Structures are given as structure tokens and as C-alpha cells.
Amino acid sequence: MANAVDAATATMIANYEKNTGKPFEDWVRIAGREKLAKHGEIVKFLKQAHGMGHGYANLVAQRVLAGAAPAPAGEDLVAAQFAGAKAALRPAYDKLAKAVSAFGADVEFSPTRLLEPDVFAIRDVRGRPPMSYREAGQLLLVAEVLSPTTARHDRLTKRRIYMEEGVGEYWIVDADARTIERWRPGQDRPEMIDGVLRWEPAPNVPPLDLDVGAMFEEALGE
């Protein structure tokens, strides 16, 4: 698993200049000059001031806070994330990380519909993670984190595509409003959730209850 995580991180770093306009280390220097002390503050700065996506901002924040030392990676980083009370979530993470690293972050619905969700969830195929989006067949869930430069695209273009392609649920995560907009196929307007969001992907799968307010407090370092 460490190799899969390291490979995914290395690929992401290599793509910074193409996807953000600057190499990874340039962003580390830009964020470092702000002298921000909390992970959430750095992420918020990069997203609001530079329109960076959440995943890219998160990795820069990790490196900035690591200082001169190399950013934690692989098994060390994963072990730290799932220490203590979160240990029970590690098996689910391992399964998801294996699936995502197998076919990358791009989702190709058709040659003219290629998107890169911030987060997505998929079904197992015959008891194992799918090796491609084509094999997965359908996305159970997609979540996009809003930034000033992506808000219109996420709320209009991407929402239309995801709903037309049969995505089970589409969550638009709005850190400024501290809400998640939940869209489902056939709805004319979203549910605006700022309390507990319950996701029930299938009848035989235990529901996931997400405390939206607590999530934003933790993510923003409050």
C-alpha cells in the first residue's frame, strides 16, 4: 500500500505545473511566505487566493508544515492518519486507496466527458476493487470542493454531467458557507446540509453519518 500511495503522490506532484500553472516547490515557497501556522489556514489561502483545488492545496500544506524535512509519505503518513480511535477506518481506506491508485483520478464518461473529481466512491466488482472506471460502471458518489475559480463549473457544468451520467449523489462542499449541497438525479434543487449528512450507498452497507459542522472545524484548523 505504501508503494501505491507514494506513486499516487509522485504523480500528483509531477502534474502541478500542468494543472496549476506552477511547479510544486514554487507553491511551497509561495505558501511558506504567508507564515501560516495551521494546515487548514494554508489550504484556505491557496484555494481562495489562487483558486487551487483542495487535493493540491492539501499536499502543499503538508510540505510547508514539514519545513525543511521531507513531507511524510507512504506508510508513515497513512499510519499517522489512522492512529488511535480512527484505526477501525483503516481497512476501508486501504480498499479505496487501492482502487483509486489503480486507475487514477480521471473519470472518463466518454471521449468528450473527462472529469477529475476531488473525491469519488465506487462499487466492488465481484468482490474486488475495479481496475478501471469502465469496469466500475457507475459512481456511487462524487464530491467537489468549491473554490472561487471553480464554483460556477462545479455547480452548473459538472452537476449536469454527473446527473446525466447517473452518479448516485453529487456533493458540493462549500467551506465559506459551511454547507454541503447534496444533489440526486431528478432533483430540481439540492438539499443544503449543515448538520449531520447521512449517506446510504446500498441497502446492505452501513450508512455513513458525517457531521458537516465538525468536519469544517477540523479541516479549517479551528
Phi, psi and omega in degrees: 000323179301319180297320180295317180294316179299318181295319180295319179294317180298319178296318180297316179298319180295335184267001184302310185297319180294320187265341183237350179093350180218151175295160183304311184295331176296318179294325178298318179292318180299313181291323181297327180293341180284344178058039178275141189262342185247146180304312182298326179293319180293316179300314181298317179300312183294323181287317184279319184277333186233000177067026182283144176293158187298316182298317179294317180296322180299317182291321176298316180300319178301315182291320179300313182289339178284346179068224182285341181286152177299147178296140178300143182212172173057218187296327180297315180293315181297318180298320179293322181294329185246032176280159174064230187295341182273002184300328182294340181274351186299316179302320179295319178299314182303317181294316181293317181298322179295318181293314183294317181293339181290323183229019170075185186265352180279140175241117182254101176286324178199171180303337180256003180231081179245116181236160178234086181296152173292318180216140172212157181235144184225165177272155167291155175243111182052044174082009179222160177295142177292152181265354178202163177295323179301321179288323180297321173086317183206145175268130176285324187206141170230138175232133176238135179264121184293145167222165183304327184273347184247354189303311182295317180297317181294319186280333184250290187297307182295320179301315180299315180296313182298319180291320178294330181272005174079023175298134186300312177215145176236119180253128174254113186267114184248100183291329180293317180273352183057042180225163168241126174270118181256120177251140172231152181306137177091352180276143176272337179213157184274164166277133178258111189245123175234003177253236180263124177261124177254124177248125180237089187291331182200154182301328183265011181245129178302140181292155174254123176256119183247118176279101187297315180299314180295324179299315181293321178300316180292316182295326182266006175069035182262000000 
